[in-house]
Amino acid sequence: MIKLRGLRLGFETGFALAVDELYVREGEVFAIIGPNGAGKTTLLNAMAMLTPPAAGTLEIMGQDALRPANRLLLRRAMSVVFSQPYLTTDTVFNNVALPLALRGRKDRGAVERALELFKISHLKDRDARTLSQGESHRAALARAFVTEPKLLLLDEPFGSLDERVKDAITRDLRQVVKSSGAAVVLVTQDQAGALTLCDTLAVIVNGRILQQGEPQAIFSRPAAKEVADFVGVETILPGKVLSRTDNLCAVEAGGKTLMAVSDCAAGDSVFFCLRPEDVSVSMNADAGGRRNNFKSRIISVAPWGLEYKVELDCGFTLQAAVTKQLVDGLGLKPGGEVYASFKAVAAHLIKRIL
């Protein structure tokens, strides 16, 4: 659906977008995540043919999207939803019907179907200015789908919504997308929303895509420290591989020897990465067969979503995610002593370039 190669965009501010390759398949939901100012919206605007690149190639649906003669045809085959709904001063029905009107079409049935898809048929006669934020976003999505686009581009579509409303709309959007067969490109900072929707994930930092692939692989095996930072790897320690037996590496990091399953070689400089949910906390030294087990002092205990984050001093700083029941049951509090353990397979090593 989209083939992008060697795309380059520069700005007077000094920011530069440089994407070597990006492919989006038909029917795929492709999410691009990254921090503020990473270049997400700039990249989406290039795909939407709103910002022409200084260099590179862009094919959409097999057509050269940088060729002026192809732009109108391609734009009519796609829809773009921005971070704000941008509804007109009219009824919800007429807002959803607007893309058809701009194409010189009248199709009341298509509008009714789009309204039904996003569960706002009961709002069709309402003034769009009276809608809640969630209703406005549903109207914008219905408007995007009324033309049955082959490609949908979403720019931070749910950033202003509270979690409950966002979750409900995301679930409905996922169902609509899969039944429609449209390819979707979503750019967002919202990792949970991206994971709910996407088949393929890419992480962009400072104008460059550092990793793309299956979402769970990126979250569990980030390819770069910047990716690990963004996807929630809380423990990142510089270290060196001391030895490797089969695929089990002994790593010196933080003044300790840590074990990790990896294909790194002895002598490699690495970042030792560990997610907080992979760390277990207990009051005894029995690690339950885990190769990594350290007596630790609790530095802090703080709420973290539906869990608690416990910061531990093991000779190095380690973050653990634990349940409220465990915090209460073990009486976890700053200054207390516990044992922290984790499996070698849970750790991930990223080679450092010195």
N, C-alpha and C positions, 0 to 999 in steps of 0.2 A: 504493500500500500504506500509506504514511504521509503525512499532510498536517499540517504543524505551522505555526501562524502566531501571531506576537506572544506567544510563550511567555516568561513572566517568573517568576523564582524568586529570592527574597532570603533571606539568612541573617544571623543575629546577628553573625557575624564580619565583616560588611560585604561579603562576596562576593555578586555578583548575576549570574544567568544571564539573558541577554536575546537570544533568537533570533527574528529577524523572520520568516524563512521557511525551511522545509526540506521537501523532497519526496523520498520514496523510492518508486521504481517497482516493480511486480511483477517478481520474478526478478532484481532488481538487488542487487549487493553494494556497499553504501555505507559507506565508511570515514570515520571522524572522527578526525583526529590533532591533537595539540597537546601543549604541555609540561605538567609536573606542575601541578595546581591550576587548569587552564584551564577545567574544568567538563565534561569528557568524561563521566565517570561520572554526574554529576548529570543531564545531558541524557539519557543512556541510561535512568536510573531513571525519568525522566518518561515516556519512551516506553513503558517496561515497566509503567506505571501503579503504580509503587511510591512515587513522590513526586509528589503533586498540585501543579500549578503555581498560582501566585497569580493569574495572568492568562494569557489566550491560548486558542487552540483546538487540539485534537489529534484528528485522525481516523485511525483504523486500520481498514483493509479497508472503508472507506466508512462506518464507524460512529463516532459520537461517543464517544471513549474516556474522556471526563470524565463521562459519564452513568453513574451507579452500576449501572443495570440492564443495561448492555452489558459490564461488566468481566469477568464470569465467562466469557461466551462468547468474548470476545477473548483472554483469558488462555489458554483451552484451545486456541486456534488458534496460539499462539506458544510459543517456548521461550527461556529465558535461560540463558547460560553465563557464570559469574562467573570472576574471575581465579584463584580456587582451585577445584578440582574438587568439594569437599564431598561425597565419597562416604560412604554409610552403612556401618556395620559389618555387612557381608553379602557374599555372592558378587558377582562382577562381573555375572553374569546377572541377579540380582535387583536390582542397582542400575540396570541398563539398563531393566528391566521396571517400575521404580517409577512412572514417569508413567502407565503403563497401569493399574497397580493403583489409583492414586489416582482414576482415572476409572472404576473398576469394570470394567475390561476384562482379559481374559486372551487374549493373542495371542502364543504362543511363536514363531510364524513371523516376526512383526514384530521381536521381540527378536533372533532369529537373523540377520535381514537387517541390522539396525543394527550388530550385532557384526561382521558380515562387511564392512560398508561401511568400518569403521575398523580392520580387520585385527586384531581381538582375539578372534576366535572361540575360539582356543586357550586363552584366559584365562578363559573363562566360569565355570568352577568354582573359580577362585582367590578367596581372601579379598581383598577390595578393599584392605585395609590393607597387603597385601604388594606392591602394585604400585609400579613406578617412577613418577617424575613424568610421564614421557611416556605411559606406559600409563594412568595416572590421567586425564590429559587426554583421551586417546582414549575412555576409558569415559564421561567426562562428555559428550563430543560425541555418542557413540552414544546415550546417554540422552536428549539433546536432540532427536535425529532420530527416535527410535522412534515418536513420535506423528505423524510426517510433518507438521511444522508449516508453516504458510504464511509465518511470520515468525520469524526467529532473531536474537536480540540477544546480542552477544558483548562482554564487558567485560574488556579486557586478557587474553585467554584464554591467551596463551603467554608471559607476562612472566617466569615462573620457569624457563623451559626453556633449555637450551643451544642454540646455533645449529643444530647438526646435527639434533637432535630436532625443533626448531621448524620447520625447513625441510621435513622429511619430513611432519609433521602438516599444515602449511599446504598443501602440494601435494595431499595426500589430501582435505583439507577443500574445496579449490577444486573438485575433481572431483565430490565429493558434492553440493555446493551447486548446481553447474551442472546436474547430472542431476536433482536434486529439484525445481528451479524455485522454491525458497523465496527470499523476499527476505531479505537479511541486512544488519544494521547492526552494524558493528564499531567500537569505540572503542579506541585504542591510542596509545602513544608510538613504537611500532615502525614506522618508515616503510617499511622493506623488506618486512615482513610485510603491511602495508596495500597496498603496490603489487602484491604477488603475488596478493592476493585481489580487490581492488576494481575496480569499473567506474567509480564516481564517488567523488571524494575531497573532503572539507571540512576546513578548518583552523580550529580554535577557539583563541582566545587571550583570556584575561581574561573568560571568559563570553560572548564574542561570536564568531560565525562570520564570519571575515574574507574567506574565499574558498571557493567550491565549484565543482567542474566536473571536466573530464577530468584524470586524475592527472598526465600528462606536461606538460600546459599549466601546471598549478600549479607544478610543480618548475622549469620553464624560464621561466615568466612570472608570478612572484608579484605579487599586486596590492597588497601592503603590505609595509613594511619588516619588520614582525613575522613575516609569512609567510616572507619571504626568509630571515630569521634561522633559523627553525625547519627549513626544508626544505634547508638546507645550502649556501646561497649565501654563500661565504666572503669575497668582496670586495664591500663595500657602501660606496660613497663618496658623500658629499653633493656636489652640483655644480649647474651651471646650463647650459642649452642656449644656445650662442652663435649657432648658425645651423642651418638645415635646408634641404637641397636634395632635392627629392622626399621620400623617407623616410629619408635619411641625415642624422643629427644630429651636429654637432660639440659636444662637451660639455667645459666646463672643470671638472675635478675633480682634486683632489690636486696642483694646480699644473701639470697637464698638459692637453693637448687630446686627448680620447679620442673615437673614432668609434663610433656605435651606430645600428642600424636601429630607428626608432621613429616614432610619429605625434605625439610631443611637439612643441611649438612653440618658436621662439626666445624666450628670456626665461623659460621655465619653470624653476622650481627642481625638481631631481630627485635621486633616489638612483640612482647608476650601479651596476648589479649584474652580477656575473660569477661563474659557477661554476668551481671549480678544475680540473675536467676539460676545460674549454674553453680552457685556457691551454697553449700550447706553449713548451718551453724548448729552446734550441739554443746553440751556441757561435759562430754567425755572424749577421750582420745581415740575411741574406735571410729575410724573413718569409713566403715562399711565397705572396705575393699578399694576405696579411692587411693590413688597413688600420691595425692597431694593433701597433706594434713598439717596444720600449723596451730600452735597455741597462740592465741591472739587477745589483745586488749581492745575493748569496745571504745571507740572514739565518740561516736554519736549514733543516735537512733531517731529517724525522722519519717513522717508519713511520705509515701511514694505511690500515688495512685491508690489502688485498693490494697496495697501492701505497705511494708515499711522498708526503708533502706538503712542498713546497718554498715557504718564505716568502721573498719577494723585495722588495727596496727599489728601486722604479722612480722615485723621487721621491714616490711613494705606495706603500703596502704592498699587495702582490698575492700571492695564494695560487695555487699550481699543483699539480695532481696528476700525478705521473709514475711510470713503472714502475721497478722495481728495476734492470732492465737499463739503462735510461737513466741512472739515478744512477751505476751502476758504469761504464758506457761513457764518460760525460762527466766522471767524477770529481767529481760535484757535492758541494760541501762549503761550510760557512759561510765567507764572505769571498771566495769565487770570483765571477767576473764572467761573466754569460751574457746572452743576449737572450731576452726574453719577448714573445710575440706572441699575438694572438687576433683572430678575425673580428668585424667590426662586427655581424653578425647574431647572434653568440653573446651579446652584451651585451643587457641589459634595463634600461629606464628606468622608474622609479616616480615619479610626480609627488609632490612634497612640498607639504604644506599648511603655510604659514608663519604 
